[in-house]
Amino acid sequence: MSQTKIIDARDTFCPGPLMELISYMKRANVGDELELLSTDKGSVNDVPEWIAKVGHELISSEQVDNVWHIKVRKTK
Amino acid sequence: MKILVVGGGTAGTIVANNLARRLTAETRSGKVQLTMLSASDRHMYQPGLLYVAFGQMTPDQLYRDQASLLEPTIDFHVDPVKKFMLDKKQVMTEAGKIHNYDILVIATGSRIVPDETPGLTEGAEFFYTEESAVKLYKRLREFQGGRVAVAIGVPHKCPVAPVELMFSLHDYFKARGIRDKVNLKYYYPIGRIHTIEAVAKWAKPEFDSLGIEYETLFNIKEVDAKNKIVKSEEGIDVEYDLLIVVPQHRGMEVIERDNLGEGGWIPTDRHSLAMKGHDNVYVVGDTTNLPVSKTGSAAHFQAEVLAENIASIIKIGAPVRDYDGKIYCFIEAGRDRATYSMFDYETPPDLKPPSKPMHWFKLSYNQMYWTSVRGLL
């Protein structure tokens, strides 16, 4: 059964939001939804770039009060 | 008042020693009892493993007896926790002993899990244990040329180690006079060559000038040890003659077994360092799920804050500081240069050009660590 997991990677320079997402993605099950919270504007580009390259699904990406909320689904 | 520190690595040792000093009168009078449980009677200076891999230190130089590092008022037992019973304010040890506590500090650390990546143990070298660092040194010593691939598992401890490794490999092969026979290539999980933007901006031209090649967005999926191919989640296959990896890490088994945290990382408040949902349980070092580097430096700064707060809670009934995300990491840029990266939750790192004095400072710190872990520095 799929579930949504919030990854709070706000205000982090190391390991950084994308590295946090990859770490959680490794432990997730296929079909799981993950929502990354990031204050790094670079996440808007680097997360979708990685998601596309590895073949997972980008569900949405929006900015709310200077925090980017990026939802993805593990597909394999 | 019983304070129990579980874990005798950098974080646990600094917390315990710092507490022992702050609470000298209370421990001598019996008002406070301070106990440490650890899995080992030895303490390893883990950053030294990189030097072991290049023949610059020997393993015996990395160790001290744990008991020799601790203040005498700390009741120290080599008896790791088998079960956490937070609802009863108790832990049970491997020896079957029950320890009660009023305040619990969990500092159990992390472990490499190379077996979780198919083929990795058979096909790759690494340096995150004494045995593997010595083995890597022997492999490097006999290496006469070819393709050296360096790939990075996620998550991993000491995020600057991958770039330090590349500079060290370059200098090592150069010193042996075979650098021109070695294709040195670095494979990194995200879209730039280091997760810290300032480190990536600094290291990229350095790599270019040294002839170190790189490919980004490469996450190790499996290793075909027989055919010497490392495959990525992103669908890239790389042939190698020598594969060196930073293996994926997890928290300790007991944390996962007792459902304290997914992956062995315990949900922790980023400022108070309290375990979420538990006012009398604190987490420090690699064991937290905080989005900060898993390094001795983070452990050190967290441990100082936590010890001061616990002592204050006992003395005045309230904590006095927040952990601000502070981290200071040396970055070795080869055999004779180094720089550093310092940052916190709000202040990004601003790298300075590498220098020889900073390298000498790092070499000095390799010895000063023993002062640091005693809670004196």
Boltz contact constraints between the chains, C-beta under 6 A:
constraints:
  - contact:
      token1: [A, 9]
      token2: [B, 291]
      max_distance: 6.0
  - contact:
      token1: [A, 11]
      token2: [B, 345]
      max_distance: 6.0
  - contact:
      token1: [A, 12]
      token2: [B, 291]
      max_distance: 6.0
  - contact:
      token1: [A, 13]
      token2: [B, 196]
      max_distance: 6.0
  - contact:
      token1: [A, 13]
      token2: [B, 343]
      max_distance: 6.0
  - contact:
      token1: [A, 13]
      token2: [B, 348]
      max_distance: 6.0
  - contact:
      token1: [A, 14]
      token2: [B, 159]
      max_distance: 6.0
  - contact:
      token1: [A, 14]
      token2: [B, 195]
      max_distance: 6.0
  - contact:
      token1: [A, 14]
      token2: [B, 196]
      max_distance: 6.0
  - contact:
      token1: [A, 14]
      token2: [B, 293]
      max_distance: 6.0
  - contact:
      token1: [A, 15]
      token2: [B, 159]
      max_distance: 6.0
  - contact:
      token1: [A, 15]
      token2: [B, 195]
      max_distance: 6.0
  - contact:
      token1: [A, 16]
      token2: [B, 195]
      max_distance: 6.0
  - contact:
      token1: [A, 18]
      token2: [B, 190]
      max_distance: 6.0
  - contact:
      token1: [A, 19]
      token2: [B, 190]
      max_distance: 6.0
  - contact:
      token1: [A, 19]
      token2: [B, 195]
      max_distance: 6.0
  - contact:
      token1: [A, 20]
      token2: [B, 291]
      max_distance: 6.0
  - contact:
      token1: [A, 22]
      token2: [B, 154]
      max_distance: 6.0
  - contact:
      token1: [A, 22]
      token2: [B, 189]
      max_distance: 6.0
  - contact:
      token1: [A, 23]
      token2: [B, 154]
      max_distance: 6.0
  - contact:
      token1: [A, 23]
      token2: [B, 155]
      max_distance: 6.0
  - contact:
      token1: [A, 27]
      token2: [B, 263]
      max_distance: 6.0
  - contact:
      token1: [A, 46]
      token2: [B, 191]
      max_distance: 6.0
  - contact:
      token1: [A, 49]
      token2: [B, 191]
      max_distance: 6.0
  - contact:
      token1: [A, 50]
      token2: [B, 217]
      max_distance: 6.0
  - contact:
      token1: [A, 53]
      token2: [B, 217]
      max_distance: 6.0
  - contact:
      token1: [A, 53]
      token2: [B, 234]
      max_distance: 6.0
  - contact:
      token1: [A, 54]
      token2: [B, 233]
      max_distance: 6.0
  - contact:
      token1: [A, 54]
      token2: [B, 234]
      max_distance: 6.0
